[in-house]
Amino acid sequence: MRRLLAQLVLLIGLLTLTPGWCGALEVSLQRIDANGIGESIGSVTAQDTDQGLVIYPDLAGLSPGEHGFHLHSTGSCDVGLTAEGTPVAGLAAGGHWDPDETGQHLGPFGNGHRGDLSRLVVDDDGKTNTSVVAPRLSTADLKGKALIVHAGGDTYRDEPPLGGGGLKLTPQHMQRQKPPYLFPNILDH
């Protein structure tokens, strides 16, 4: 009887610990360039917590160093054309998600646009698996948007435009265009 009771307590304990993972969202990420979407570089898992959204990356094949990481307003990773007709990888993703229309790039813990996420830091072996906290986001916010890993780092300021992450999505910033590094599948779950 004690053994059965101990097993029951263990089972109840496990059931109360795991429901948080049940709502997790896993998203595959692929490289993109002006020709479109390419090979997979891994995935991220997004999880709602009491601290906000936590994103657990499992990515490989990246260049070492810091990479800007953002939630963009449109769930498309398609190539778009500038006003001059130049194809730009991921232009259809739109700008960083800013539902409050702040027009400011203040980082994940600031009061600017909510699309700012913490930088991803990639090891010398080209991998990253350090979690990222987005205190003002939830998994519901990801629906219909695109998670983007940029080629460059992020200053969390408006100068250089969009924090210097690399992908310039608005026409006034196209002259500083660097190719984006990675994009995910469209988040349409």
Secondary structure by P-SEA (a helix, b strand, c coil): caaaaaaaaaaaaaaaaccccccbbbbbbbbbccccbbbbccbbbbbbccccbbbbbbcccccccbbbbbbccccccbbbbcccccccccccccccccccccccccccccccccccccbbbbcccccccbbbbbccccccccccbbbbbccbbbccccccccccccccccccccccccccccccccccc
